[in-house]
Amino acid sequence: MAEPRPDSAPACEYLNVHEDAVAQVLAALPDDETLYDLSELFRVFGDSTRIKILYVLFESELCVFSSRVGDIARLLNLTQSAVSHQLRILKASNLVRFRREGKTVFYSLDDDHVRSVLALGMEHVLEK
């Protein structure tokens, strides 16, 4: 027997009332593998160091390896090793890309989708 809901919680009186809506949602629901991939993408965004790296790359393409300390490491007060580790994760998730000029490696956001996710996330956080 179902427990009664508090007066403030809406409840459907009949299970079949929203058949059209349920059918529409089920038709639009991505398969489990796609949802898993999306979940993994958002997991990558769940680390503040990676967010910092993405945010500095939001502003400009920057270098990580050179004969001097890399821009990203210096900006974030991190070791090049720590930055490299996080960049490997970001690259594997297709969130950043790189290009080489001699011994220097420059990183940037992979595409405008990454830029949009960061911008929308920041907008959401700042409106509260």
C-alpha positions as CSV (number, residue, x, y, z in Angstrom):
1,M,0.0,0.0,0.0
2,A,1.4,3.4,-1.0
3,E,2.1,5.9,1.7
4,P,0.1,9.1,1.6
5,R,1.9,12.1,0.2
6,P,2.2,15.4,2.0
7,D,-0.5,17.9,0.8
8,S,2.3,20.0,-0.9
9,A,3.4,17.1,-3.2
10,P,1.3,16.7,-6.3
11,A,0.3,13.1,-7.2
12,C,-1.2,11.5,-10.3
13,E,-4.5,9.9,-9.4
14,Y,-4.4,7.5,-12.4
15,L,-1.4,5.9,-13.9
16,N,-2.7,6.2,-17.4
17,V,-3.5,9.9,-17.4
18,H,-0.2,10.9,-19.0
19,E,0.3,8.1,-21.5
20,D,1.1,10.5,-24.4
21,A,3.7,12.4,-22.3
22,V,5.3,9.2,-21.1
23,A,5.5,7.8,-24.7
24,Q,7.0,11.1,-25.9
25,V,9.7,11.0,-23.2
26,L,10.5,7.4,-23.8
27,A,10.9,8.0,-27.5
28,A,13.3,10.9,-26.9
29,L,15.3,9.2,-24.1
30,P,18.8,8.4,-25.4
31,D,20.1,4.9,-24.9
32,D,22.0,3.9,-21.7
33,E,25.4,4.1,-23.4
34,T,24.9,7.6,-24.5
35,L,23.6,8.7,-21.1
36,Y,26.7,7.0,-19.5
37,D,29.0,9.0,-21.9
38,L,27.2,12.2,-20.9
39,S,27.5,11.3,-17.3
40,E,31.3,10.8,-17.7
41,L,31.6,14.1,-19.5
42,F,30.0,15.9,-16.6
43,R,32.2,13.9,-14.2
44,V,35.2,15.6,-15.9
45,F,33.7,19.0,-15.1
46,G,33.4,17.9,-11.4
47,D,37.1,18.8,-10.5
48,S,37.9,22.4,-9.6
49,T,41.4,22.2,-11.0
50,R,40.1,21.1,-14.4
51,I,37.5,23.8,-14.3
52,K,40.3,26.4,-13.6
53,I,42.3,25.1,-16.5
54,L,39.2,25.2,-18.8
55,Y,38.4,28.7,-17.6
56,V,41.9,30.1,-18.3
57,L,41.8,28.5,-21.7
58,F,38.3,30.1,-22.2
59,E,40.2,33.4,-22.1
60,S,43.2,32.5,-24.3
61,E,45.3,29.7,-25.8
62,L,48.2,29.1,-23.4
63,C,51.4,27.0,-23.3
64,V,52.1,24.2,-20.9
65,F,55.6,23.0,-21.8
66,S,58.6,25.1,-22.7
67,S,62.1,25.8,-21.4
68,R,60.5,28.1,-18.9
69,V,57.5,27.4,-16.6
70,G,54.4,27.0,-18.6
71,D,51.7,29.7,-18.6
72,I,48.9,27.5,-17.3
73,A,51.0,26.2,-14.3
74,R,52.2,29.7,-13.5
75,L,48.7,31.2,-13.7
76,L,47.2,28.6,-11.5
77,N,50.2,28.1,-9.1
78,L,50.4,24.4,-10.0
79,T,53.3,22.2,-11.1
80,Q,53.7,21.4,-14.7
81,S,53.2,17.7,-13.7
82,A,49.8,18.5,-12.1
83,V,48.7,20.5,-15.1
84,S,49.8,17.8,-17.6
85,H,47.8,15.2,-15.7
86,Q,44.6,17.2,-15.8
87,L,45.2,18.2,-19.5
88,R,45.5,14.5,-20.4
89,I,42.0,13.9,-18.8
90,L,40.6,17.0,-20.6
91,K,42.1,15.9,-23.9
92,A,40.8,12.4,-23.6
93,S,37.3,13.9,-23.1
94,N,37.7,16.1,-26.2
95,L,37.5,19.3,-24.1
96,V,40.9,20.7,-25.1
97,R,43.2,20.4,-28.0
98,F,46.9,21.2,-28.5
99,R,49.4,22.3,-31.1
100,R,53.2,22.3,-31.1
101,E,55.6,25.0,-31.9
102,G,59.1,23.5,-31.5
103,K,59.3,22.4,-27.9
104,T,56.3,24.5,-26.8
105,V,52.9,23.0,-26.6
106,F,49.9,25.3,-26.7
107,Y,46.4,24.3,-25.4
108,S,43.0,25.7,-26.2
109,L,39.4,24.7,-25.8
110,D,38.5,22.1,-28.3
111,D,35.4,23.9,-29.8
112,D,32.6,26.3,-29.2
113,H,30.6,23.6,-27.4
114,V,33.1,23.6,-24.5
115,R,33.0,27.4,-24.5
116,S,29.1,27.3,-24.3
117,V,29.0,24.8,-21.5
118,L,31.5,26.9,-19.4
119,A,29.6,30.2,-20.2
120,L,26.2,28.7,-19.4
121,G,27.5,27.1,-16.2
122,M,29.1,30.4,-15.0
123,E,25.9,32.3,-15.9
124,H,23.9,29.8,-13.8
125,V,26.2,30.1,-10.8
126,L,26.4,33.9,-10.9
127,E,22.6,34.4,-11.1
128,K,22.0,33.0,-7.7
